[in-house]
Structures are given as C-alpha cells and as structure tokens.
Amino acid sequence: MDLLRFFTAGNVDDGKSTLIGRLLYDSKSISTDIIETLTRQSKSVGEHASIDLALLTDGLRAEREQGITIDVAYKYFSTDKRKFIIADTPGHAQYTRNMFTGASTAQLAIILVDARNGITDQTKRHSIISAVLGTPRVLVCINKMDLVEYSEERFNEIVSDYKAFSQLIGLKAVDFIPTSALNGDHVVHASEALSWYDGLPLLSYLETVEIGISTEAEVARFQVQLVIRPQTEQLHDYRGYAGSVLSGTFQTGDEVTVLPSGLTSRIAAIESNLSEVSSAGKNQPVVLHLEDDLDISRGNTIVLSSDLPTTDKTIEATICWMDNQAFQPGQKLLLQQNSFRTKAAIREIRSKIDIHSFRDLESSGDLKLNELAKVEIRLADAMSYDAFEKQAKTGSFILVNENTNNTVAAGVVY
C-alpha cells in the first residue's frame, strides 16, 4: 500500500481544519474516545453543533480560543487503498513560515478557497510556495459551497480565475473539487446538492490520484550521521558509516565517491538491523563498510561514482525568511543539510518574489518575516547538493542563527 503526503492551505476561516476533521470523521478514522472528547470540548466553547470538527487538528489552547490554526498539525489515517499523512497548515499570513515547513515534504497541495471570496492574496501566496517547492499536484478545494447556494456558475468562475493565475506561476497539474466541509458535501460521499459536478468526492480523489514520478532512476545519496569505530579486541578493524539512505539504492560492490573529498572506494558490506544485506534503499537506516580506510566524518556524502552531485562553497537558492527579526547583512549563520553543518553567509539577495505575480522584484538588501527571496549563500565548507526538483533531501536546507540557535530561514536549491 503506497503513502500519500498532502497538506492543506488557504485563508483564515476557509475551513481547512474542518475539512480534515470531516474527512476523518466521515471515513470513520476517528476512535470513539476521541469523538467523545471533542464533543465535550465543543460544548465547553459554546458550539451549537454536537462536535466541532476543527478541534481535531487545532490542538493548541490559543488555536481553540481564537478559532484559528497557528502551528502545523499532522494527522495519519488509511483506507483500504492508501495510507495518508496530512499536514494542516495555518492560514494567517504571519504564519507563512509554518506553511512553508509543512509543505516541504508534500506530494499534493490542497488549497482551500472560500466560494464567497474567490482567489485572494493568501491563495496566491500559498500557490506560489507550492510552485517554489515543486509540489507535483495541486487540488483547489472550493469550500463553503452551501453559502453560495451550491452555484455551478460561481464554481466555474473561480476555476477560470485560478487557472489563469496558475499558468503565470507554472504549476504543473491542477484539479478542482467543490465541497462544503461543514455539511460534508462531496468530502467522503457524493452530494445531491452538487449533482452538476461529475468528479469524484475528495476521499475518492485522494485514494486514486496519481502523483507524477520521474521515469529516470532515482539518484543514490547517503549522508554519514555517525562513524562507528569501536576499537575493541573483538572489533579491532571495524569501521562503519551509519546513516539513512536519502534516495536511490546502494549495493555491495558499488563504486562510490565520498564528498567533498572526492575519494573513491567500493562498498564492501552493508549492515541493516544487525544483519548483513546485499542492498539498501531509500529511507533505510544502514551501516556502510568500504573496502578502503578513508578519512570520512559526520556530514560527508557517499554517492555512486557514476552520478555525482554538485559540490561547491557557493549555492543559489530560494529561501523563506522565518525569523521575527529582519535579516542583517553580515549576520553569522549556520547552514544545515541533514547531518551536514557549516558556517554560512548570505552574500547577496538577488531578488524577492512578488506573491501577487510570482515576478522577481528588485531587492533593497533587506529580508523580513515570511518573505521569499532568491539568494546567493557562501559556505565555509563545500556542500554536496542536487537541485531541489531533482532530489528534495539534498536540495533543501535550513539556516540557523549562530548566536541564538534559532532557525531563521528554510531554503531550496534551484
């Protein structure tokens, strides 16, 4: 059974949390005790309905008091056809950084649009982030159709507006579904009120949607998390490199290159779960043994010699600034890519990204909370990376304030 990761985004009060709650509730993916707890909590905040489905994901006290989503909430459920990981992301513009984080690993974006309001600035902002992150597919869920009397004309008007905008920003594949999360129309079951719409309900769509996968073989990437060197009498010559396979497949006998040194060797053995295996694939935690004793340390990247990534001390990337404090030129930063960490400096802010048009705007050198920008970053040590679109795990990183240890930005290499 395959796994689909998707996130929800949209304006405040577009119904993102309610939609997820309805999806889980109507698909019978919520246990009885949780339903009882939510029913009590709904009454305690004065809800007229017997259960407030938004409370299923809005777990923080501030979220429940204000009726908004602040942090990313992850939910897991499955049907007979597929497993799902849902990231419910905030709608407030001030929490764009949270949405950027929740969207970074998703295969599908569900962008909610209030049928009364149509396409807004926040709709554009979330769509642009989806484009920057290369999200394979976007589903525009036109919600609250009950408040526009289930108007087919209004649905078609919003579809037309969004299609025109999506072409400007280069979204790869876009679908549309009309829903009413509050009433359950076309979420899990088809709705008579939307009989003019001949597409699948949301759950059926999620169970069957095909997420485009490159026909090219995935590049093999492994990053060292720990060098195991016991130096005991029983394991006097033992030298292993522990970590998870970031992508692709490694096999015993493969010729590999260690980066950034560029030294080469062959895989002598692969250990997984205390047993020797002939190969290891994506996300598998393993210990690699090489035929040669090389100088390898935490953060080094091991790749097949036949398919090398770029290794350089300068990278060009798109970042989302996440710190409440604006960027200061000359600010001391640390760049972290998986287990690789090095000192870094933003040498140039080449342009900012206009959330309305996706055009590059001339930069004045400043960078504030939630702004997106294309930058040049200079590193103290060479980093091995791929373009984010080709390989997400080696094409993404975070920037950390060296003095406060706060994460100030997240970025993708282009």
Phi, psi and chi 1 to 4 in degrees:
 res  aa     phi    psi   chi1   chi2   chi3   chi4
   1 MET       -  126.9 -172.6 -178.4  -63.9      -
   2 ASP   -84.6  168.7   63.5  -15.8      -      -
   3 LEU  -117.5  133.4  171.7   67.8      -      -
   4 LEU  -116.5  122.7  176.6   66.3      -      -
   5 ARG  -101.7  126.5  -64.8  173.1  179.2  -94.6
   6 PHE  -141.6  159.9   66.8   91.0      -      -
   7 PHE  -130.3  156.2   73.1   94.3      -      -
   8 THR  -109.6  143.3   58.2      -      -      -
   9 ALA  -148.2  161.0      -      -      -      -
  10 GLY   158.8 -171.8      -      -      -      -
  11 ASN   -75.1  164.6  -71.0  -88.0      -      -
  12 VAL   -60.0  135.7  176.7      -      -      -
  13 ASP    69.5   18.1  -65.9  -28.4      -      -
  14 ASP   -78.4  -13.9  -83.7   -6.8      -      -
  15 GLY   100.2   27.3      -      -      -      -
  16 LYS   -63.4  -51.4  -60.8  177.4  -61.4  -60.0
  17 SER   -66.1  -37.8  -61.1      -      -      -
  18 THR   -65.2  -38.9  -58.4      -      -      -
  19 LEU   -61.8  -45.7 -179.4   73.9      -      -
  20 ILE   -65.7  -42.3  -67.5  176.1      -      -
  21 GLY   -59.2  -43.3      -      -      -      -
  22 ARG   -65.0  -40.6  174.1   63.0   66.1 -173.6
  23 LEU   -59.7  -45.9 -175.8   65.5      -      -
  24 LEU   -72.4  -39.2  -61.7  176.5      -      -
  25 TYR   -67.9  -50.2 -175.5   78.3      -      -
  26 ASP   -72.5  -23.4  -75.8    3.2      -      -
  27 SER   -88.8    6.7   63.9      -      -      -
  28 LYS    57.2   42.9  -63.4 -179.8  171.1   52.6
  29 SER  -102.5    9.9  -60.6      -      -      -
  30 ILE  -114.4  133.5  -48.8  175.1      -      -
  31 SER   -73.1  159.2   60.5      -      -      -
  32 THR   -61.0  -40.6  -56.4      -      -      -
  33 ASP   -65.9  -35.1   57.7  -28.8      -      -
  34 ILE   -67.9  -39.4  -66.7  178.9      -      -
  35 ILE   -61.1  -42.3  -67.8  176.3      -      -
  36 GLU   -63.3  -41.7  -68.3  174.8   -7.4      -
  37 THR   -63.9  -44.4  -60.2      -      -      -
  38 LEU   -65.0  -35.8  -68.7  179.7      -      -
  39 THR   -63.6  -43.3  -58.6      -      -      -
  40 ARG   -63.8  -44.5  -70.5 -165.1  -58.2  -89.4
  41 GLN   -66.0  -35.5  -69.0  172.4  -20.1      -
  42 SER   -63.7  -42.0  -63.0      -      -      -
  43 LYS   -67.3  -34.7  -69.5  177.8  179.3  177.8
  44 SER   -68.3  -21.7   69.1      -      -      -
  45 VAL  -104.1   13.4  -66.0      -      -      -
  46 GLY    79.2   25.4      -      -      -      -
  47 GLU   -74.5  139.9  -67.1  -70.9  -22.7      -
  48 HIS   -76.1  -33.4  -62.6  -65.2      -      -
  49 ALA   -73.4  159.1      -      -      -      -
  50 SER   -70.6  -23.9   60.1      -      -      -
  51 ILE  -148.8  134.2 -177.5  171.1      -      -
  52 ASP   -97.6  104.1 -178.7   -1.5      -      -
  53 LEU   -65.8  -24.2  -65.7  172.2      -      -
  54 ALA   -64.5  -25.3      -      -      -      -
  55 LEU   -66.7  -14.9  -64.1 -179.9      -      -
  56 LEU   -64.5  -33.6 -173.4   63.7      -      -
  57 THR  -108.1  -27.0   55.7      -      -      -
  58 ASP   -81.1   89.2  -68.3  -20.3      -      -
  59 GLY   -91.7  -22.0      -      -      -      -
  60 LEU   -77.3  147.0  -58.6  177.8      -      -
  61 ARG   -59.3  -41.4  178.0  179.1  -66.3 -179.5
  62 ALA   -62.9  -34.5      -      -      -      -
  63 GLU   -66.1  -42.1  -67.1  178.5  -37.0      -
  64 ARG   -72.5  -35.8  -62.4 -174.4  178.4 -166.4
  65 GLU   -68.4  -40.5  -71.6  175.4   -8.8      -
  66 GLN   -92.3  -14.3  -60.7  179.4   56.9      -
  67 GLY    71.8   29.6      -      -      -      -
  68 ILE  -129.5  165.0   63.4  172.2      -      -
  69 THR   -99.5  130.2  -60.5      -      -      -
  70 ILE  -109.7  -49.7  -64.6  173.4      -      -
  71 ASP  -108.7  165.7 -158.1    0.5      -      -
  72 VAL   -75.0  129.9 -178.7      -      -      -
  73 ALA  -114.1  129.4      -      -      -      -
  74 TYR  -104.3  133.2  -67.4   92.6      -      -
  75 LYS  -128.1  148.0  -71.1  -65.8  176.1 -177.6
  76 TYR  -125.7  133.2  -51.1   82.9      -      -
  77 PHE  -156.5  170.2   79.8  105.5      -      -
  78 SER  -148.3  156.8   62.3      -      -      -
  79 THR  -121.8 -172.5   65.7      -      -      -
  80 ASP   -68.4  -16.5  -67.1  -22.6      -      -
  81 LYS  -106.1  -24.2  -62.5 -179.1  179.3  178.6
  82 ARG  -161.6  155.3 -149.6  170.7 -135.1  171.3
  83 LYS  -101.9  151.0  -65.4  179.6 -179.7  178.7
  84 PHE  -135.3  143.4  -56.9   93.1      -      -
  85 ILE  -122.5  120.4  -61.3  178.1      -      -
  86 ILE  -107.5  134.3  -45.4  169.4      -      -
  87 ALA  -112.9  112.6      -      -      -      -
  88 ASP   -90.3  110.7 -178.4   25.1      -      -
  89 THR  -104.8  155.2   66.1      -      -      -
  90 PRO   -68.1  157.5  -16.8   30.3      -      -
  91 GLY  -101.1  -21.3      -      -      -      -
  92 HIS   -62.6  140.2  -89.7   74.3      -      -
  93 ALA   -60.4  -33.0      -      -      -      -
  94 GLN   -69.3  -14.5   72.4 -170.2   83.5      -
  95 TYR  -108.2   24.7  -60.1  122.6      -      -
  96 THR   -57.0  -35.6  -61.6      -      -      -
  97 ARG   -59.5  -37.4   56.4 -175.4  175.4 -176.9
  98 ASN   -66.3  -40.0  -56.8   54.5      -      -
  99 MET   -65.2  -40.3 -178.4  -94.8  175.3      -
 100 PHE   -58.5  -42.5 -168.8   94.5      -      -
 101 THR   -65.7  -46.6  -56.9      -      -      -
 102 GLY   -65.5  -28.6      -      -      -      -
 103 ALA   -83.8  -15.2      -      -      -      -
 104 SER   -65.2  -25.5   61.2      -      -      -
 105 THR  -110.5    8.0   58.7      -      -      -
 106 ALA   -83.4  148.3      -      -      -      -
 107 GLN   -96.1  -17.4  -59.3  160.1  -72.9      -
 108 LEU  -143.8  136.1  170.2   72.0      -      -
 109 ALA  -107.5  128.1      -      -      -      -
 110 ILE  -105.8  108.6  -62.2 -178.3      -      -
 111 ILE  -103.8  116.7  -63.1  178.9      -      -
 112 LEU   -86.0  141.8  -90.8   75.4      -      -
 113 VAL  -130.1  127.4  174.0      -      -      -
 114 ASP   -71.3  122.5 -172.4  -38.1      -      -
 115 ALA   -58.6  -24.7      -      -      -      -
 116 ARG   -77.4  -34.9  -62.1  168.5  -60.8  174.5
 117 ASN   -96.8  -25.2  -58.6  -31.8      -      -
 118 GLY    71.2 -154.9      -      -      -      -
 119 ILE   -74.6  125.5  -51.4  -57.0      -      -
 120 THR  -119.6  176.8   65.1      -      -      -
 121 ASP   -59.9  -39.2  -76.5   -8.6      -      -
 122 GLN   -69.3  -34.0 -166.3   69.1  -22.2      -
 123 THR   -59.0  -44.9  -53.3      -      -      -
 124 LYS   -65.8  -41.3  -65.7  178.2  179.7  179.3
 125 ARG   -59.7  -48.0 -177.4 -170.9  -62.4  -90.4
 126 HIS   -68.3  -33.8  -68.7  157.3      -      -
 127 SER   -67.9  -39.8  -60.0      -      -      -
 128 ILE   -65.9  -41.0  -73.7  171.6      -      -
 129 ILE   -61.1  -39.8  -69.2  175.8      -      -
 130 SER   -61.5  -38.8  -61.3      -      -      -
 131 ALA   -68.6  -42.7      -      -      -      -
 132 VAL   -60.9  -40.7  167.8      -      -      -
 133 LEU   -82.7   -3.4  -67.0  173.5      -      -
 134 GLY    67.3   33.1      -      -      -      -
 135 THR   -57.4  123.5  -53.8      -      -      -
 136 PRO   -57.8  -36.1  -25.6   35.2      -      -
 137 ARG  -146.8  144.4 -175.9  172.4  -71.9  -87.3
 138 VAL  -121.4  131.6  171.4      -      -      -
 139 LEU  -112.3  119.0  170.7   64.7      -      -
 140 VAL   -92.1  113.7  179.6      -      -      -
 141 CYS  -100.0  106.2 -163.7      -      -      -
 142 ILE   -86.2  100.9  -59.2  173.4      -      -
 143 ASN   -97.3  170.9 -165.4   33.2      -      -
 144 LYS    60.8   37.7  -59.5 -170.1  178.0 -176.9
 145 MET   -63.6  -23.0  -70.9  -64.0  -62.5      -
 146 ASP   -64.9  -25.7   54.6  -51.5      -      -
 147 LEU   -84.7   -5.2  -60.3 -177.6      -      -
 148 VAL  -120.2   26.1  -66.2      -      -      -
 149 GLU    56.8   35.8  -60.9  179.6   -9.8      -
 150 TYR    54.1   40.5  -59.8   98.0      -      -
 151 SER   -71.7  118.6  168.7      -      -      -
 152 GLU   -65.7  -37.0 -179.4 -179.4    8.0      -
 153 GLU   -61.7  -43.0 -177.9 -179.7   -3.4      -
 154 ARG   -66.4  -39.8 -179.7   55.9  178.2  156.7
 155 PHE   -59.3  -48.5  173.0   77.4      -      -
 156 ASN   -64.6  -32.8  -69.9  -26.9      -      -
 157 GLU   -65.6  -43.9 -178.6 -177.8  -13.4      -
 158 ILE   -68.7  -39.8  -64.6  173.0      -      -
 159 VAL   -57.8  -45.0  168.3      -      -      -
 160 SER   -63.3  -43.4  177.6      -      -      -
 161 ASP   -63.1  -43.6  -69.8  -15.8      -      -
 162 TYR   -70.7  -37.8 -167.8   88.8      -      -
 163 LYS   -60.3  -41.2  -79.5 -176.4  175.3  179.3
 164 ALA   -63.2  -41.3      -      -      -      -
 165 PHE   -70.9  -40.4  175.0   70.8      -      -
 166 SER   -63.2  -30.2   67.2      -      -      -
 167 GLN   -67.9  -33.5  -69.8  175.1   -3.1      -
 168 LEU   -66.2  -36.9  -71.1  175.5      -      -
 169 ILE   -99.4   -2.3   63.3  176.4      -      -
 170 GLY    76.8   32.1      -      -      -      -
 171 LEU   -64.6  139.8  -72.7  177.0      -      -
 172 LYS   -76.9  -47.0  -61.9  175.7 -178.3  177.0
 173 ALA  -147.0  127.8      -      -      -      -
 174 VAL  -129.7  132.4 -176.9      -      -      -
 175 ASP  -123.0  165.7  -60.9  -51.3      -      -
 176 PHE  -136.9  138.6  -59.5   87.3      -      -
 177 ILE  -139.4  131.9  -70.2 -178.6      -      -
 178 PRO   -87.9  137.6   30.7  -30.7      -      -
 179 THR  -145.6  165.3   63.3      -      -      -
 180 SER  -132.1  100.5  169.2      -      -      -
 181 ALA   -64.0  -37.6      -      -      -      -
 182 LEU   -63.7  -42.3 -173.9   63.3      -      -
 183 ASN   -91.9  -11.4  -63.7  -23.9      -      -
 184 GLY    85.0   12.1      -      -      -      -
 185 ASP   -70.0  120.0  -66.4  -53.5      -      -
 186 HIS    62.1   28.3 -127.3   69.2      -      -
 187 VAL   -93.6  -61.7  178.4      -      -      -
 188 VAL  -106.5  -36.6  172.1      -      -      -
 189 HIS  -118.0  149.5  -52.7  -68.6      -      -
 190 ALA   -64.1  150.6      -      -      -      -
 191 SER  -117.2  134.6  168.3      -      -      -
 192 GLU   -64.4  -32.4  -73.6  -64.8  -34.1      -
 193 ALA   -66.1  -20.4      -      -      -      -
 194 LEU  -114.3   37.0  -65.2  166.9      -      -
 195 SER   -62.9  -21.1   57.2      -      -      -
 196 TRP   -72.7  -16.2   45.9  -96.3      -      -
 197 TYR   -93.7  122.7  177.3   75.6      -      -
 198 ASP  -100.6   10.0   57.4    3.6      -      -
 199 GLY   -86.0  177.0      -      -      -      -
 200 LEU   -76.1  151.9  -64.6  171.6      -      -
 201 PRO   -63.3  165.6  -17.8   29.6      -      -
 202 LEU   -57.2  -48.6  176.6   60.5      -      -
 203 LEU   -62.3  -43.3 -178.9   59.0      -      -
 204 SER   -63.7  -37.6  -61.7      -      -      -
 205 TYR   -61.1  -47.4  172.2   89.8      -      -
 206 LEU   -63.5  -33.3  -66.0  173.5      -      -
 207 GLU   -72.3  -24.2  -71.7  179.4  -34.7      -
 208 THR  -118.2  -11.9   56.2      -      -      -
 209 VAL   -62.5  137.9   63.4      -      -      -
 210 GLU   -98.5  123.8  -66.6 -175.1    6.2      -
 211 ILE   -95.1  122.2  -57.3  -60.4      -      -
 212 GLY   -58.8  127.8      -      -      -      -
 213 ILE  -119.1  133.9  -60.9  174.9      -      -
 214 SER   -59.7  138.6  174.0      -      -      -
 215 THR   -75.8  -15.8   55.5      -      -      -
 216 GLU   -72.8  147.2  -63.0  179.2    0.9      -
 217 ALA   -62.2  136.9      -      -      -      -
 218 GLU   -68.6  136.3 -164.5  173.7   43.8      -
 219 VAL   -67.6  144.4  -67.6      -      -      -
 220 ALA   -90.0  120.8      -      -      -      -
 221 ARG  -135.8  135.3  -57.9  -73.6 -174.0 -102.0
 222 PHE  -140.1  132.8  175.8   90.9      -      -
 223 GLN  -120.0  132.6 -155.9  168.1   73.8      -
 224 VAL   -74.3  125.7  178.0      -      -      -
 225 GLN   -99.0  -31.4  -65.1 -179.9   18.5      -
 226 LEU  -154.2  134.9  178.5   68.1      -      -
 227 VAL   -93.9  120.0  178.7      -      -      -
 228 ILE   -97.4  114.3  -56.7  175.0      -      -
 229 ARG  -140.4   80.6 -172.0   80.4  168.6   92.5
 230 PRO   -63.1  -39.5  -18.9   31.2      -      -
 231 GLN    55.9   42.5  -67.0 -176.4  -63.4      -
 232 THR  -102.0  170.6   61.6      -      -      -
 233 GLU   -62.9  -38.7  -71.9 -172.0   10.4      -
 234 GLN   -72.9  -31.0  -63.8   86.3   -9.4      -
 235 LEU  -125.0   51.8  -60.5  168.9      -      -
 236 HIS   -62.9  -40.1 -178.3   73.4      -      -
 237 ASP  -101.9   10.7  -63.5  -39.0      -      -
 238 TYR   -71.3  127.9 -171.4  100.5      -      -
 239 ARG  -145.2  108.7 -173.0 -169.4  -59.6  -91.8
 240 GLY  -126.8  155.4      -      -      -      -
 241 TYR  -119.5  108.9  -52.8  102.6      -      -
 242 ALA   -92.9  144.4      -      -      -      -
 243 GLY   170.4 -176.5      -      -      -      -
 244 SER  -108.3  144.0  -67.6      -      -      -
 245 VAL   -69.9  118.1  177.9      -      -      -
 246 LEU   -73.2  -35.6  -60.5  178.5      -      -
 247 SER  -166.6  162.2   60.3      -      -      -
 248 GLY    71.6 -161.6      -      -      -      -
 249 THR  -136.4  138.8  -57.7      -      -      -
 250 PHE  -115.7  141.5  -70.4   89.4      -      -
 251 GLN  -129.8  152.3  -63.1 -179.2  -12.6      -
 252 THR   -58.5  132.9  -57.5      -      -      -
 253 GLY    95.6  -10.2      -      -      -      -
 254 ASP   -63.4  139.6  -79.0  -15.5      -      -
 255 GLU   -82.4  126.3 -178.8 -178.3  -32.9      -
 256 VAL  -125.6  158.7  -66.0      -      -      -
 257 THR  -120.3  135.4  -61.8      -      -      -
 258 VAL   -97.5  127.3 -179.6      -      -      -
 259 LEU  -117.0  142.7  -61.2  169.3      -      -
 260 PRO   -92.8    1.6   32.1  -36.0      -      -
 261 SER   -66.8  -31.9   68.0      -      -      -
 262 GLY    83.2    6.2      -      -      -      -
 263 LEU   -71.0  146.9  -61.9  173.0      -      -
 264 THR  -118.0  155.9   60.4      -      -      -
 265 SER  -163.9 -169.5 -175.7      -      -      -
 266 ARG  -126.5  152.2  -70.3 -171.6  178.8  -85.1
 267 ILE   -76.2  116.7  -62.9  177.7      -      -
 268 ALA   -84.0  -35.2      -      -      -      -
 269 ALA  -161.3  156.2      -      -      -      -
 270 ILE  -128.8  125.6  -57.0  174.2      -      -
 271 GLU  -107.5  138.0  -74.9 -175.7   78.2      -
 272 SER  -142.1  122.5  177.1      -      -      -
 273 ASN    55.4   44.8 -162.4   23.5      -      -
 274 LEU    68.9   13.5  -59.2  178.5      -      -
 275 SER  -128.1  151.1  -61.0      -      -      -
 276 GLU   -85.0  134.5 -168.4  167.2  -39.3      -
 277 VAL  -127.0  160.7  -64.3      -      -      -
 278 SER   -86.5  -21.2   60.0      -      -      -
 279 SER  -152.6  162.1   64.3      -      -      -
 280 ALA  -143.0  139.1      -      -      -      -
 281 GLY  -115.9 -175.9      -      -      -      -
 282 LYS   -50.8  134.5 -175.1  176.2 -178.9  178.4
 283 ASN    70.0    5.4  -62.8  -33.0      -      -
 284 GLN   -85.7  124.2 -172.3  173.6  -11.0      -
 285 PRO   -76.8  125.7   25.0  -30.1      -      -
 286 VAL  -143.5  171.1  -65.2      -      -      -
 287 VAL  -121.0  120.7  177.9      -      -      -
 288 LEU   -95.2  140.0  -62.3 -175.7      -      -
 289 HIS  -118.9  131.2  -62.8  -94.5      -      -
 290 LEU  -105.7  155.9  -56.3 -175.3      -      -
 291 GLU   -68.6  -27.0  -68.8 -179.7   -7.1      -
 292 ASP  -112.2  148.8  -56.2  -72.4      -      -
 293 ASP   -85.1  103.8  -67.2  -24.6      -      -
 294 LEU  -113.2  160.1  -55.7  177.9      -      -
 295 ASP   -81.3   97.0 -179.0    8.8      -      -
 296 ILE  -126.0  136.6  -60.4  174.3      -      -
 297 SER  -135.0  173.1   57.4      -      -      -
 298 ARG   -55.3  134.6  174.0  178.5  168.3   84.2
 299 GLY    95.0  -13.9      -      -      -      -
 300 ASN   -67.5  149.0  -75.3  178.5      -      -
 301 THR  -108.9  133.3  -56.8      -      -      -
 302 ILE  -111.5  126.4  -61.6  176.6      -      -
 303 VAL  -135.9  163.4  -56.7      -      -      -
 304 LEU   -68.5  136.6  -63.3 -176.4      -      -
 305 SER   -63.7  -20.0  -61.9      -      -      -
 306 SER   -81.4   -9.9   58.7      -      -      -
 307 ASP  -145.9   86.0 -164.1  -15.3      -      -
 308 LEU   -90.1  142.6  -59.6  178.7      -      -
 309 PRO   -81.7  177.8   32.6  -35.5      -      -
 310 THR   -79.0  137.1  -57.6      -      -      -
 311 THR  -127.0  119.2  -58.8      -      -      -
 312 ASP  -158.6  162.8 -155.7  -23.1      -      -
 313 LYS   -95.1    0.0  -72.1 -173.5  176.1 -177.5
 314 THR  -128.4  131.7  -59.8      -      -      -
 315 ILE  -128.6  151.4   62.0  172.0      -      -
 316 GLU  -111.6  128.4  -63.8  178.6  -15.6      -
 317 ALA  -148.3  163.0      -      -      -      -
 318 THR  -104.2  127.3  -59.6      -      -      -
 319 ILE  -123.0  155.7   65.6  171.4      -      -
 320 CYS  -112.2  118.9  175.2      -      -      -
 321 TRP   -76.8  125.2 -169.0 -104.6      -      -
 322 MET  -113.5   -1.5  -63.8 -179.1  167.4      -
 323 ASP   -92.3  143.6 -163.4   13.0      -      -
 324 ASN   -64.7  -29.4  -67.9  -38.8      -      -
 325 GLN   -85.4  134.0  -59.3  -64.1  -39.6      -
 326 ALA   -64.9  155.7      -      -      -      -
 327 PHE   -62.7  136.9  165.6   71.5      -      -
 328 GLN  -112.8  124.7  -59.7  -67.7  -33.7      -
 329 PRO   -54.5  135.9  -26.7   36.1      -      -
 330 GLY    83.6    3.6      -      -      -      -
 331 GLN   -60.3  134.7 -171.6  170.8   -9.7      -
 332 LYS   -80.2  120.8  -66.5 -178.6  178.5  179.7
 333 LEU  -127.6  160.7  -58.4  170.8      -      -
 334 LEU  -119.4  135.2  -65.0  171.4      -      -
 335 LEU  -102.0  130.8  179.1  144.7      -      -
 336 GLN  -123.7  125.7 -178.3  149.9  -10.2      -
 337 GLN  -126.0  101.3  173.2 -143.4   47.2      -
 338 ASN    57.3 -118.6  -57.0  -56.8      -      -
 339 SER   -95.1    0.4   56.7      -      -      -
 340 PHE   -86.7  131.7  171.6   80.4      -      -
 341 ARG  -141.5  137.0  177.4  177.4  -88.0 -147.5
 342 THR  -153.7  160.7 -174.1      -      -      -
 343 LYS   -69.8  147.0  -68.4 -175.1  177.0 -177.4
 344 ALA  -147.4  160.0      -      -      -      -
 345 ALA  -146.2  136.2      -      -      -      -
 346 ILE   -78.8  107.4  -62.0  176.8      -      -
 347 ARG   -79.3  -32.7  -66.6  -72.6  -63.1  -86.7
 348 GLU  -154.7  132.7 -178.5 -175.2   -0.3      -
 349 ILE   -96.4  100.8  -59.9  175.5      -      -
 350 ARG   -72.5  -38.4  -65.2 -174.4  169.9  174.3
 351 SER  -165.7  158.1   62.3      -      -      -
 352 LYS  -103.6  158.6  -68.7 -176.3 -178.5  179.9
 353 ILE  -102.6  120.6  -60.9  174.5      -      -
 354 ASP   -72.5  119.8 -175.2   -5.9      -      -
 355 ILE   -71.0  -14.9   66.5  156.2      -      -
 356 HIS   -85.3  -36.4  -56.3  -72.8      -      -
 357 SER  -122.5  -10.1   64.3      -      -      -
 358 PHE    69.7   11.6 -159.9   39.8      -      -
 359 ARG   -82.1  154.8  -66.4 -168.8  179.9   94.6
 360 ASP   -79.8  129.3  -68.6  -16.9      -      -
 361 LEU  -104.8  145.3  -58.2  176.8      -      -
 362 GLU   -62.5  133.9 -174.5  175.0  -12.6      -
 363 SER   -92.1  141.8  171.6      -      -      -
 364 SER   -96.7    5.9   57.8      -      -      -
 365 GLY    94.3   -5.2      -      -      -      -
 366 ASP  -101.6  162.5   64.7  -31.8      -      -
 367 LEU  -152.6  121.1 -163.1   54.7      -      -
 368 LYS  -116.9  171.8  -61.8  176.7 -177.8  177.5
 369 LEU   -48.1  129.0  176.5   65.3      -      -
 370 ASN    74.4    2.3  -66.8  -37.1      -      -
 371 GLU   -79.8  145.5  -71.5 -172.4  -30.3      -
 372 LEU  -105.1  137.5  -59.9  175.2      -      -
 373 ALA  -149.8  153.6      -      -      -      -
 374 LYS   -97.1  126.6  -67.3 -179.7  179.6  179.0
 375 VAL  -133.9  163.1  -60.6      -      -      -
 376 GLU  -112.7  127.2  178.6 -175.3  -56.5      -
 377 ILE  -116.8  132.0  -58.1  174.6      -      -
 378 ARG  -103.7  132.6 -179.4   68.7  176.6  172.1
 379 LEU  -112.6  150.1  -50.7  175.3      -      -
 380 ALA   -73.2  -34.3      -      -      -      -
 381 ASP  -123.7  147.0  -57.4  -64.7      -      -
 382 ALA   -64.8  136.7      -      -      -      -
 383 MET  -112.1  139.5 -179.3  177.0   82.0      -
 384 SER   -94.9  127.0  -62.3      -      -      -
 385 TYR  -150.9  161.1   62.0   88.8      -      -
 386 ASP  -119.6  160.7  -59.9  -79.9      -      -
 387 ALA   -59.9  138.8      -      -      -      -
 388 PHE   -55.2  -38.4 -179.7   80.4      -      -
 389 GLU   -63.7  -29.6 -170.7  172.5   16.1      -
 390 LYS   -84.4  -42.5  179.3 -179.6  179.1 -177.7
 391 GLN  -150.1  105.2  176.4   45.1 -110.3      -
 392 ALA   -64.2  -39.3      -      -      -      -
 393 LYS   -72.7  -28.0  -71.4 -170.9  175.9  179.9
 394 THR   -99.8   -4.3   55.2      -      -      -
 395 GLY  -105.9    9.2      -      -      -      -
 396 SER  -127.7  158.8   56.6      -      -      -
 397 PHE  -163.7  171.3   59.6   89.1      -      -
 398 ILE  -126.0  156.1   59.5  171.7      -      -
 399 LEU  -112.6  132.9  -65.1  175.7      -      -
 400 VAL  -119.7  135.6  178.5      -      -      -
 401 ASN   -68.4  120.1 -175.3  -49.2      -      -
 402 GLU   -64.3  -27.4 -170.1  174.4    9.9      -
 403 ASN   -86.5  -40.8  -63.4  -38.0      -      -
 404 THR   -99.6  -15.6   64.2      -      -      -
 405 ASN    66.1   18.3 -151.1   34.6      -      -
 406 ASN   -84.6  141.6  -69.3  -25.8      -      -
 407 THR   -74.3  120.6  -61.1      -      -      -
 408 VAL  -105.3  -17.8  -63.2      -      -      -
 409 ALA  -159.8  155.5      -      -      -      -
 410 ALA  -126.0  143.7      -      -      -      -
 411 GLY  -144.3  163.9      -      -      -      -
 412 VAL  -131.3  140.0  -63.9      -      -      -
 413 VAL   -84.5  135.2 -177.8      -      -      -
 414 TYR  -115.2      -   58.2   83.4      -      -
